[in-house]
Amino acid sequence: RYELSEFVLTLIDKANTHTPLRFQQFMIDLVRDVTVFDAAWWGWSLFRGGNISIVHTNLAGLPPEYEAAVRAQLFDDPFIRTGRSLKLFTKSLTVDDLQPHFGALSRQFNVTQMLNGHCNVREGPFNFFMSLYRFGKSPAFSETETADFLAILRHLEQALSLSLQFDLSMRVDSHSEWALIDHGGELFLSS
């Protein structure tokens, strides 16, 4: 509990003082302090009309081609199939738990353990998602790590939204309203 409390306090402090891109790098280092992992993929997504749109993402510890490879296999992604209709979701899997071609894709990048979760952004249609990965013969994520990850995710989403909102408000006249929408016209953040 103490570690989580310190995590949240530090996260909110940095969200108010860092640009969103700098904050995201700091954020992933902070997550590494409370959860052991080798790589991560995170960002915002939108579930609409039975489809998933990945809106904005970042990678840590993975090559740039990882995201394109996973996007091509989203229909087999076990986390999306299980959790897309849930407002809050976490699940951990080993590579042996996966469908054969998704498992082969994971092995291609040396991913053997994965922990994924998402949460709604301000009760809207967007989701903040994060996947943590372990390589090689690392131990599987425990039930405690999986349960704790849900709380961590909610704090990450709130802090990222706060950082983005703070950055945008600094760029707009204080008497003006602003809104951030995706390419499909869905409202993401607004003043």
N, C-alpha and C positions, 0 to 999 in steps of 0.2 A: 504493500500500500504506500509506503514511504517513497519507493522508487517511482511509482505511478504518479504520485503527487508532485514530486520533483520534475518528472517528465512534463506534466501538464503546465506547471508554472514556467518552466524554461521555454516550452513550445509557444505559449501565449506571448511571453516577453519578446521572443525573436520574431514572431508574426507581426508585431507592432513596430519593429525596428529594421527589418530586412525587406528588400525587394522580393517579389514572389519567386523569381528564379534563384536568387541567393538563399532564400528561406528554404526552398525545396531541397537544396543540397545539405543545408544544416539539418533539416528535418530527418533525412534518411540516416544521417550520422547519429542523431538522437535516438531513432528507432533501434539502431544497432546497439545502443547502450542498454536497452531493456529486452531485446530479443536477439538471439544468436541466428544469423543467416549469412549467406554468401552473396546473394544478389536479390534485386527487387525490381518490380515493374509496377508503376502506379499511375493514376490519372483519373479523368472523369469520363463517364460513358453515359449513353442515353438509350434506354430501351423504348422503342416506339414501333408500333405495328408489327410486332413479332420479330423485329430486327434489332440488332445492337449497333450503335454508332460509337466508336471510340473517339472522343472529342479532343482530348489533350493528354499526352502521356510523358513519362520520364523513365529512364532506365538507370540502374546502378549495378555494376558488376557483370553486365551482359553486353554482348556485341550489338551494334545497331541493327543488324539483320534479324535479331531475335523477334522484335515486335512484328515485322512483316510476316515472318514464318508463323507466329501464333495467330495473327489476324486471319490468315488464310485457312486456319483450322478452327475458327470460333464455333462452328456448328458442332464440333466434337468436344469443346471445352467443358469438362465436367462441372466446373464452378458456375458457369453461365447457365447450363441446363438445369442445375439444382437450385440456384439462388436468384435467378432473375426476377421472380415474382415476389421476393421477400424484401422488406424495407431494410432489414439488418440481416447480415449473413456472414458466417465464417465456416471454413472447412479446411481440414488438412488431409493430404493424400500422399502416398508414395508413388513412384513411377509405375510400380507393379499394379496399382489400383486403376490405372488408366486404360482407355480403349487402345488397341494395338498401335494405330498410326499416331495418336496423340502421345502415347508413351515413347514411340520412336523419335518423335520430334523433341521431346524432353531430353532423351538420352543424347541426341545430337548436340545439345548444349550442356551436357554433363549434369543436368538437373535430375536429382533423385528424390528429393523431398520438396513439397510445396504447401504453403499455407496461404489461403486466399480469403478475402472478405470484401464486402462492399456495404455502404450505407447511403441512404437517400441524402441529397444535399437540400437542406431546409425544406423538407417535405415536398420537394418538386420532382420533376421527372428525371433529373440527373442523379447519377450515382458516383460517389467517390469509391474507387476500388484500389486495392493493393494486393500484390502477390509477393510473398517472400519465398526464396528458394535456398535449398542447401544442395551442395554438390557431393559427388562421390559417395563415400561410405558414412557420411554424417548421419547421426540419429534422426529418427522421425520427430516431427513437432509433437509435443505432448498435449494431452487434453487441457492442461492448465494454460499452456502457451496459446492454444487455439481459443480458449475462453477469454483470456486476457486481451487477445488481439482485437476482439470486438470493441472493447472499451478504448483501446489505442486508436483504432480506426476512426471512431467518432470524434476524438480529440484532434486527430490529424486533419480530418475534413473541416472541422470548425476553424482550426488555425490557418489552413490554406485559404479558406474563404475569407477570413479576416485579413490575411496578408494581401490578397488580391483586392479586396474592397478598399483597404487602406491605400494601396498603390494607385488605384483608379481615382479615388477621391482627391489625391494629391495632384492629379493631372487635369482635373475639371474644376472650374470656378465653383467656389463654395456655395453659391446661390443657384447653381444649376443642378438639374437632376440628370442621372446617367443610368444606363442599362447595358448589360453585357448579354448578348444573345448568341446562339450558335448559328451555323450556316443554314439551318432549317427554320430559324425564327423562334426557337424555344428560348424563353427567358432563363438566364443562368443566375446572374446577380443584378441587383439594382439598388439605387440609393433610396 
